[in-house]
Amino acid sequence: MAEFIKTQNSFADGEVAPEFFAHDNLNGLSMLENMDIMFGGGLTRRRGLVSVDTLGGSGRLVPFSFGETGNYLLVLGNKNLLVFDGVAVVSNLPSPWPLSALDKIQYAQRFDTMIFVHPDYSPYILRKTDNGFELSDFEFERNDSDMSINIPFMRFDDSKDVKITVTSNSQGNNFATFTTNKNFWTAQNEGGRLLLMNKQWYIMEYISPTVVYAYTNGTYSLPSAPVSDWYESAFSDRRGWPCSITFHQDRLVFGGSRSWPSGVWMSKVGHHNNFDVGTGLDDEAIFITLLSQQRQQICTVVSSDNLQILTNFGEWAISSKPLTPSSVDIKQHTSVGSVATRYLPPQKIEGATVFISSTEKDIRELSLDQLGEYYNANDLCTQAKHLMQSPIDMSYNEEWRQLFVVMENGDMAVLNQNSALGISGWARYKTQGQFKSVATIGSETYVIVARGVNFYLERFSSGALNDAGEYDFSFTASGLPVRASGHNASLLKIRKIAARVLDTKTLFINGLRVQFPNCIFDDGANGYSGDISVNMLGCQKNSVDAPWTISSDEQLPVTVLSVSMYGYYNV
């Protein structure tokens, strides 16, 4: 039996999965719950939560920030939209989206305007006005000459063999009856547009699967034969609406739709409501389709150093600078894939785009190589995949350097990331309830929490020692099984465990309370800083259990810089 002293003065790798317990090169833990990894590698009790408001039901959080003072938090609920100024509701607006549709809403912001898209709903615009906020329909730019709109048109696969016979209509000179050679129309065609005979037609009324009434602004001549050269608007109730959105090089970009999942539409430069491709001039709108052997469904589009297009099968990028219709340099870089069933907003972390993979087990970091030519998609949770339990929301706090990932089971996985200091470790957050959504505004991170049958908006705060003023939470950190001299220790006899702490007022080591000087509990007194220890009297441990655990369920500050073990081992 050999004597050992083993000190761990960095916990930078956070909680790791059991399959990594036998690795010598990890500064990890077998469990890390409700604690954060500090920039110096130590551990501190997580921030508590403070109440902001009670919500009428579940919802989804969206950040809305512009200027130095324009920081707002949006709460999307069941057909309503609340705007918070961080403290209270400043606007309560009706919205078109039921609760069941919220997980697929995507958004993009430019100055004081945010545009929302959903594959089953026409886009909407939220604007900050002098009188508050207003939510209105997104309207494509109109042409003064004939009042046509600059919406993209295309030919869908199921219309390739459809011919339209145009006949006059008794409703007036600008009306016509469109009759197809086979069943084609549905009631969802009403309100849609066609491009036919060099004119835009608005479908006024559905009559039957072969007949609709249409209207155009201006006179027309009846064609002598059925028309086969015609196009539908890319977006409509029947064909679906844009699935994803971003702004890139002063263009508004739509990615994918329900009927054309691999399409990318880019507006005219500086005219974000104009998607007319025109004659291909440099500033005119652009349309491309991703071409590959697999059916690519665009999950989201991200404006970064390049225009990044994340699909269910891989990661694409358009690197053209400037981006013009004649110079679209697009290629697929990696083959990870993203989640297609819901929107998990990618986050910008240290210059990279962080997204959740299609397996829902990986958090990937999309970044250019040193030459700036090819993207890599490194896995940020290689050693902690057990924490990924069906993610449903994600947000990054740049000041805290923490990535918050809400899980379907109501827990939250939190990545503490600081590459310059070698910190990249995961922890698990729990509360008395379930986390439902997360968003960050400036340096503040907010969550929706379900507690019982009620839902609350709450905010993390370094000054809060419990959650919402009444819900206590405990913390736990457990060490990895001991390895000594490159070998697994088969049996340990631990005689003492010591910890170096900073401003700490409570701590249990392996279930034993640490005694602190009484003076630290005086009002206004700092916690204890220094070395503390408990004697274990030769406590035996096997080779697979955590040799030490620090914990407490008392609502007091705790910071641990290092943990040391003293004892004997057998190999």
C-alpha positions in Angstrom: 0.0 0.0 0.0 1.5 3.3 -1.1 0.9 6.8 0.3 -0.4 9.5 -1.9 -1.3 13.2 -1.9 -3.4 14.3 -4.9 -4.4 17.9 -5.5 -6.8 19.1 -8.2 -6.4 22.9 -8.6 -8.4 23.2 -11.9 -11.8 21.9 -12.8 -11.6 23.4 -16.4 -13.1 20.3 -18.1 -16.3 20.3 -16.0 -18.5 17.3 -15.7 -17.4 14.4 -17.9 -19.1 11.2 -18.9 -18.2 7.9 -17.2 -16.3 6.6 -20.2 -13.6 9.2 -19.6 -13.1 8.4 -15.9 -9.9 6.5 -16.6 -8.1 9.4 -18.4 -5.1 11.0 -16.7 -5.2 14.2 -18.7 -8.5 15.6 -17.6 -9.2 18.4 -15.1 -12.8 17.1 -14.8 -15.4 16.0 -12.4 -17.8 13.1 -12.3 -20.6 15.4 -11.3 -21.0 19.2 -11.4 -24.5 20.5 -10.5 -25.5 24.1 -9.8 -21.9 25.3 -9.9 -19.9 27.4 -12.4 -16.3 27.0 -13.5 -14.4 30.3 -12.8 -11.9 31.7 -15.2 -9.1 30.6 -12.9 -10.3 27.0 -13.0 -12.0 27.0 -9.6 -15.7 26.3 -8.8 -18.4 28.7 -7.4 -22.0 28.3 -6.6 -24.2 29.3 -9.5 -26.1 32.6 -9.5 -29.6 32.5 -8.1 -32.7 33.7 -9.9 -34.8 36.8 -9.2 -38.5 37.1 -10.2 -39.4 39.5 -13.0 -43.1 38.7 -13.7 -45.7 36.0 -13.7 -46.7 34.7 -17.1 -50.1 33.5 -18.3 -48.5 30.3 -19.7 -45.5 28.9 -21.3 -43.7 30.7 -24.1 -40.4 31.5 -25.8 -37.9 34.2 -25.1 -36.4 36.4 -27.9 -33.8 39.1 -27.4 -34.5 42.5 -29.0 -31.6 45.0 -28.6 -30.6 48.1 -30.4 -28.5 51.1 -29.5 -27.1 51.7 -26.0 -30.4 51.9 -24.2 -32.7 49.9 -26.4 -32.6 46.5 -24.6 -35.9 44.6 -24.6 -37.0 41.1 -24.0 -39.8 39.5 -26.1 -42.0 36.8 -24.6 -43.8 34.9 -27.4 -46.9 33.3 -25.9 -50.1 31.8 -27.1 -51.2 34.3 -29.8 -49.7 37.2 -27.9 -46.3 39.0 -27.7 -45.1 40.7 -24.5 -42.3 43.3 -24.6 -40.3 43.7 -21.4 -37.8 46.4 -20.7 -36.0 44.0 -18.3 -38.3 44.9 -15.4 -41.9 45.3 -16.5 -44.2 44.8 -19.5 -44.1 47.9 -21.8 -46.2 46.4 -24.6 -48.7 43.6 -25.0 -49.6 42.8 -28.6 -51.8 40.2 -30.2 -49.9 37.8 -32.5 -50.8 35.2 -35.1 -48.9 32.3 -33.6 -50.4 29.7 -31.2 -48.2 28.0 -28.6 -47.8 25.0 -30.8 -46.1 27.1 -33.5 -43.5 28.9 -31.4 -40.7 26.3 -31.7 -40.3 26.9 -35.4 -40.4 30.7 -35.4 -37.1 32.3 -36.6 -36.2 36.0 -36.6 -33.7 38.6 -37.7 -33.2 42.1 -36.5 -31.9 45.2 -38.1 -31.8 48.4 -36.1 -35.2 48.8 -34.4 -37.0 46.3 -36.7 -37.3 42.5 -36.3 -38.8 40.2 -38.9 -40.3 36.9 -37.8 -40.8 33.9 -40.2 -42.5 30.5 -39.8 -43.1 27.9 -42.6 -46.8 28.0 -42.0 -47.4 31.7 -41.5 -46.7 34.8 -43.6 -43.8 36.9 -42.2 -44.4 39.6 -39.6 -42.5 42.7 -38.6 -42.1 44.1 -35.1 -41.1 47.8 -35.0 -40.1 50.1 -32.2 -42.1 53.3 -32.7 -42.3 56.6 -30.8 -45.4 55.3 -29.1 -44.2 51.9 -28.3 -44.2 48.7 -30.4 -46.3 47.5 -33.3 -46.6 44.1 -35.0 -47.7 44.1 -38.7 -47.6 42.0 -41.8 -44.4 41.9 -43.9 -45.2 43.4 -47.3 -43.2 42.9 -50.4 -42.3 46.1 -52.3 -44.8 47.2 -54.8 -44.1 48.6 -58.3 -45.9 51.9 -58.9 -46.4 51.2 -62.6 -48.8 48.3 -62.2 -49.0 47.7 -58.4 -47.3 44.3 -58.9 -45.2 43.1 -56.0 -41.6 42.0 -55.9 -42.1 38.5 -54.6 -40.0 35.6 -56.1 -41.8 33.3 -58.6 -40.9 29.7 -59.4 -42.2 26.5 -61.0 -43.0 23.7 -58.5 -42.6 20.1 -59.5 -46.3 19.3 -59.2 -47.2 22.0 -61.7 -44.8 21.0 -64.5 -47.5 19.3 -66.7 -50.3 21.7 -65.8 -51.6 24.0 -68.5 -53.9 26.9 -67.9 -56.7 27.9 -70.3 -57.5 31.6 -69.8 -61.0 32.8 -70.5 -62.8 36.1 -69.9 -64.8 36.6 -66.7 -68.0 38.4 -66.2 -66.7 40.3 -63.2 -64.8 42.8 -65.4 -62.1 43.4 -67.9 -59.3 42.8 -65.4 -60.7 39.4 -64.3 -60.2 36.0 -65.9 -61.1 32.4 -65.3 -58.1 30.0 -65.1 -59.0 26.4 -66.0 -56.4 23.6 -65.7 -56.1 20.4 -67.7 -56.2 18.4 -64.5 -56.9 18.8 -60.8 -54.5 21.3 -59.4 -56.1 24.2 -57.4 -56.9 24.1 -53.7 -58.6 26.6 -51.4 -55.2 27.6 -50.2 -54.5 29.1 -53.6 -56.8 32.0 -52.7 -54.7 35.1 -52.0 -51.8 33.7 -53.9 -50.2 35.1 -57.1 -49.2 33.7 -60.5 -46.9 35.1 -63.1 -48.5 34.4 -66.5 -48.5 36.2 -69.9 -45.9 38.7 -68.4 -48.4 39.8 -65.8 -49.0 39.1 -62.1 -52.3 37.6 -61.3 -54.0 37.6 -57.9 -56.2 34.6 -57.3 -59.5 35.9 -56.0 -61.6 32.8 -55.6 -61.3 29.1 -55.6 -64.1 27.4 -57.6 -63.0 23.8 -58.0 -59.8 21.7 -58.4 -59.6 22.8 -62.0 -61.1 26.4 -61.8 -60.1 29.6 -60.1 -61.0 33.3 -60.7 -58.0 35.7 -61.0 -57.4 39.4 -61.3 -54.6 41.5 -62.8 -54.0 45.2 -62.7 -54.5 46.2 -66.4 -55.9 44.9 -69.6 -54.8 41.6 -71.2 -55.3 39.7 -74.4 -56.7 36.2 -74.3 -54.1 33.6 -75.5 -55.0 31.4 -78.4 -53.9 28.2 -76.6 -53.5 26.9 -73.1 -50.6 28.5 -71.3 -47.8 26.1 -70.1 -45.2 28.8 -69.3 -46.4 30.1 -65.9 -45.1 30.4 -62.4 -46.4 30.6 -58.8 -45.2 32.9 -56.1 -42.5 31.1 -54.1 -44.4 31.9 -50.8 -48.1 31.5 -50.2 -50.5 29.7 -47.9 -50.4 26.7 -50.2 -46.6 26.5 -50.8 -45.6 27.7 -47.4 -43.5 30.7 -46.2 -39.8 31.2 -45.5 -38.4 28.9 -42.8 -35.3 30.9 -41.8 -34.0 34.4 -42.1 -31.0 36.7 -41.7 -29.5 39.9 -43.0 -26.2 39.6 -45.0 -24.3 42.3 -47.0 -27.4 44.5 -46.8 -29.6 41.8 -48.3 -32.5 40.1 -46.5 -32.0 36.4 -46.8 -34.7 33.7 -46.7 -33.6 30.1 -46.4 -35.9 27.3 -47.3 -39.7 27.0 -47.4 -42.2 24.1 -46.9 -42.4 23.4 -50.6 -38.8 24.4 -51.6 -36.7 23.4 -48.6 -33.3 23.9 -50.3 -33.9 27.3 -51.8 -32.1 30.5 -50.8 -33.7 33.9 -51.7 -31.7 37.1 -51.3 -33.3 40.5 -51.7 -32.0 43.5 -53.7 -29.2 45.3 -51.9 -30.7 47.9 -49.6 -34.3 47.0 -50.6 -35.2 44.2 -48.1 -38.7 43.8 -49.4 -37.7 43.4 -53.1 -37.0 39.9 -54.3 -37.3 40.5 -58.1 -34.2 38.9 -59.7 -34.6 41.4 -62.6 -31.9 41.1 -65.2 -29.1 40.0 -63.0 -27.5 43.3 -62.2 -25.0 43.3 -59.2 -27.5 44.8 -56.7 -30.6 42.8 -57.8 -32.1 39.9 -56.0 -30.6 36.4 -56.1 -32.1 32.9 -56.0 -30.2 29.7 -55.7 -31.0 26.1 -54.8 -28.6 23.8 -52.9 -27.6 20.9 -55.1 -26.4 17.6 -53.7 -27.1 13.9 -53.7 -29.2 14.3 -50.5 -32.4 16.3 -50.2 -31.1 19.3 -48.3 -33.6 21.0 -45.9 -32.3 24.4 -44.8 -32.7 24.6 -41.0 -31.3 28.2 -40.6 -29.1 30.8 -42.2 -26.4 32.8 -40.3 -24.6 35.9 -41.3 -21.0 35.7 -40.2 -17.7 36.2 -42.1 -19.6 34.4 -44.9 -23.2 33.5 -45.3 -23.6 30.2 -43.5 -26.4 27.9 -44.5 -27.1 25.1 -42.0 -29.1 22.2 -43.4 -30.3 18.8 -42.0 -27.3 17.1 -43.7 -24.5 19.6 -43.6 -23.0 23.1 -43.4 -22.7 25.3 -46.5 -21.2 28.7 -46.9 -21.3 31.5 -49.6 -18.0 33.3 -49.4 -18.5 35.8 -52.3 -17.5 39.4 -51.3 -19.4 41.3 -52.6 -22.3 38.9 -53.2 -23.8 39.4 -56.7 -26.0 37.3 -58.9 -23.0 36.4 -61.1 -20.5 35.6 -58.3 -22.2 33.1 -55.9 -19.4 31.0 -54.6 -21.2 28.3 -52.6 -20.0 24.9 -51.3 -20.7 22.4 -48.6 -17.9 22.3 -46.0 -19.0 19.8 -43.3 -21.6 17.1 -43.0 -22.9 17.3 -39.4 -26.4 18.6 -40.0 -28.7 20.6 -37.8 -32.0 20.0 -36.0 -34.9 20.5 -38.5 -37.9 19.9 -36.2 -37.5 23.1 -34.2 -35.4 26.3 -34.2 -32.4 26.3 -31.9 -30.8 29.7 -32.4 -27.1 29.4 -33.3 -24.9 31.5 -31.1 -21.7 33.5 -31.8 -18.9 32.4 -29.4 -15.4 33.7 -29.8 -15.9 34.3 -33.5 -17.4 30.9 -34.2 -21.0 29.9 -34.9 -22.2 27.4 -32.3 -25.1 25.1 -33.2 -26.8 21.9 -32.1 -26.3 19.0 -34.4 -29.1 16.9 -36.0 -28.4 14.1 -33.5 -29.2 16.5 -30.6 -26.1 15.1 -28.8 -23.5 17.5 -30.2 -22.9 21.1 -29.7 -20.8 22.1 -32.7 -18.5 25.1 -33.3 -18.4 26.1 -36.9 -15.2 28.1 -37.6 -12.8 28.8 -40.4 -9.4 27.1 -40.6 -6.2 29.2 -40.3 -6.2 29.9 -44.0 -9.7 31.2 -43.9 -10.8 28.8 -46.6 -12.6 25.8 -45.1 -14.9 25.4 -42.1 -14.5 22.9 -39.3 -17.3 21.8 -37.0 -15.6 20.9 -33.8 -17.6 19.2 -31.0 -17.8 21.2 -27.8 -19.4 18.4 -25.7 -17.3 15.4 -26.7 -16.7 14.5 -23.1 -20.2 15.4 -21.8 -22.8 14.0 -24.2 -24.7 12.5 -21.3 -25.9 16.0 -20.5 -27.5 16.5 -23.9 -31.1 15.4 -23.3 -33.2 16.8 -26.3 -32.2 20.5 -26.3 -35.1 22.9 -26.9 -33.5 26.4 -26.5 -30.0 28.0 -26.3 -28.4 31.4 -25.5 -24.9 32.7 -24.9 -23.9 35.3 -22.3 -20.8 36.9 -23.7 -19.8 38.7 -20.5 -20.1 35.6 -18.4 -18.8 33.4 -21.2 -21.5 30.9 -20.6 -23.6 29.0 -23.1 -27.1 28.0 -21.7 -28.8 25.0 -23.2 -32.3 24.2 -22.0 -33.3 20.5 -22.2 -36.7 19.0 -22.7 -36.7 17.5 -19.2 -36.4 20.9 -17.7 -32.8 20.9 -16.7 -30.2 23.2 -18.3 -26.7 22.3 -19.5 -24.2 25.2 -19.1 -20.9 25.5 -20.9 -18.3 27.6 -19.3 -16.0 28.6 -22.2 -12.8 30.6 -22.3 -10.3 29.3 -24.9 -7.6 31.8 -23.9 -7.6 30.4 -20.4 -8.2 26.7 -21.4 -11.7 26.6 -19.9 -14.3 24.4 -21.6 -16.4 22.6 -19.1 -20.1 21.7 -18.8 -22.3 21.7 -15.7 -25.9 20.9 -15.0 -28.4 23.5 -13.6 -31.5 22.4 -11.7 -34.2 24.4 -10.0 -37.4 23.5 -8.2 -39.4 23.4 -11.4 -38.5 23.2 -15.1 -36.5 25.6 -17.3 -38.5 26.2 -20.5 -36.7 28.9 -22.5 -33.6 31.2 -22.2 -32.4 34.4 -23.7 -29.7 37.0 -23.0 -30.0 40.8 -23.3 -26.7 42.6 -22.8 -25.1 41.0 -19.7 -28.5 39.7 -18.3 -29.8 36.1 -18.9 -33.5 35.5 -18.5 -35.4 32.2 -18.3 -39.0 31.0 -18.3 -39.5 28.6 -15.5 -42.5 26.3 -14.9 -43.1 25.9 -11.1 -46.1 23.7 -10.5 -48.9 24.8 -12.9 -47.6 28.4 -13.1 -45.0 30.0 -15.4 -42.6 32.7 -14.4 -40.1 35.0 -16.1 -36.9 35.1 -14.0 -33.4 36.5 -14.3 -30.0 35.1 -13.1 -28.4 37.4 -10.5 -25.1 37.2 -8.7 -26.8 38.8 -5.7 -29.4 36.1 -5.4 -28.6 33.0 -3.2 -31.8 31.1 -4.0 -34.4 31.0 -6.8 -37.2 33.6 -7.1 -36.8 34.5 -3.4 -38.3 31.3 -2.1 -36.9 28.2 -3.8 -33.7 26.8 -2.3 -31.2 24.8 -4.4 -28.3 22.7 -3.5 -24.9 22.2 -5.3 -22.7 19.2 -5.8 -19.2 18.7 -7.3 -17.6 15.2 -7.2 -14.1 14.2 -8.2 -13.0 11.6 -10.7 -11.9 8.1 -9.6 -8.2 8.2 -8.5 -5.4 7.2 -10.8 -1.8 7.1 -9.4 1.5 6.5 -11.2 -0.4 5.9 -14.4 -2.6 3.1 -12.9 -6.2 2.7 -11.6 -6.3 2.6 -7.9 -8.2 -0.5 -6.9 -8.7 0.5 -3.2 -8.3 3.8 -1.4 -7.9 4.6 2.2 -8.5 8.3 2.5 -7.4 9.9 5.8 -8.1 13.6 5.0 -9.7 15.8 2.3 -8.8 19.4 2.2 -10.1 22.3 0.1 -8.8 25.8 -0.5 -11.8 28.2 -0.5 -12.5 31.8 -1.1 -15.2 33.9 0.7 -17.1 30.7 1.6 -19.7 30.3 4.4 -20.8 26.7 4.0 -19.4 23.4 2.7 -19.9 19.7 3.2 -17.1 17.3 2.2 -18.2 13.8 1.8 -21.3 14.6 3.8 -19.3 16.1 6.8 -19.9 19.7 7.7 -16.8 21.9 7.6 -16.5 24.1 10.6 -15.9 27.8 9.9 -15.1 30.7 12.3 -18.2 32.2 13.8 -17.2 35.7 12.9 -17.8 35.1 9.2 -21.5 34.8 9.9 -21.8 38.4 11.3 -23.8 40.8 9.2 -21.7 42.2 6.4 -18.8 39.9 7.0 -17.0 38.2 4.2 -16.8 34.4 4.0 -13.8 32.4 5.0 -10.8 32.4 2.7 -8.1 29.8 3.2 -7.6 26.0 3.7 -10.2 23.8 5.4 -10.3 20.0 5.8 -12.1 17.1 7.2 -10.5 13.9 8.6 -11.9 10.7 7.1 -10.3 8.2 9.6 -9.1 5.8 6.8 -12.4 5.8 4.9 -12.2 3.1 2.2 -13.3 3.8 -1.4 -13.4 1.5 -4.4 -12.0 2.3 -7.8 -15.1 3.6 -9.5 -16.8 5.8 -7.0 -16.1 9.5 -6.6 -13.4 9.8 -3.9 -14.7 13.2 -2.8 -17.8 15.2 -3.0 -18.3 18.9 -2.0 -21.9 20.0 -1.5 -24.3 22.1 0.5 -28.0 22.8 0.5 -27.6 26.0 2.5 -28.2 29.3 0.7 -24.8 30.8 1.4 -21.8 31.7 -0.9 -19.2 29.1 -1.8 -16.1 29.2 -4.0 -13.6 26.3 -4.1 -10.2 26.9 -5.7 -8.7 23.4 -5.2 -9.3 20.0 -3.5 -6.6 17.8 -2.0 -6.7 14.1 -0.9 -4.3 12.4 1.6 -4.3 8.7 2.0 -3.1 5.3 0.8 -3.9 3.2 -2.3 -3.5 -0.3 -3.7 -3.0 -0.8 -7.4 
